[in-house]
Amino acid sequence: MNTVEQSQQLIDKVCMFYQIESKGLYNKREKRPVRLTKMVINDQKIKVDLSCLRMALSYYLLLYTNIPQDVLGPLVGYADHTTISYSKRKVKDYFETEDKIFLSYWDKVNEIANSLNFRTDMIRIMDTHFIRMTPIPH
């Protein structure tokens, strides 16, 4: 099972790729999440949508860890767990509409998680009254 430490390692590696500090996912001075930042590749500035990045990270960790949402929220830069509930609905919409911007972040999170040997053979099942981890059928 993936741990909080492994999840933090994934967040750190993703942030390193996007040239932001993991603490940069949330700007506590402004009391609200930062929306956009820029990374530089080959002397070109490229916009990074931090809200999409947060959603991709939070949904990935929500699926493949048993970390409670009240711990997971602040880990990815949300003020609390309620934003994760909201972002779950948005992520499902992004998958249904095949949103290219969101999917680029999702694919990068998957790629980095695979390079870290993040376990994806168990998935969180979210029922109305409880959460459990179950093997993924092959």
Number of C-alpha atoms within 10 A of each C-alpha: 14 16 14 17 9 17 23 16 15 22 25 16 19 23 19 12 14 22 16 18 15 19 14 16 24 23 14 13 7 8 9 12 18 16 15 12 16 15 14 11 10 5 7 9 11 12 12 18 16 23 19 22 25 25 24 25 25 26 19 18 25 21 17 21 22 20 17 12 18 15 13 24 21 17 22 25 25 23 17 16 15 12 17 23 13 11 18 16 10 14 20 12 12 16 13 9 9 11 12 11 13 18 17 14 22 21 12 17 23 19 14 16 21 13 10 13 11 19 14 17 13 18 20 18 16 12 8 6 5 7 12 11 16 11 11 10 6 4
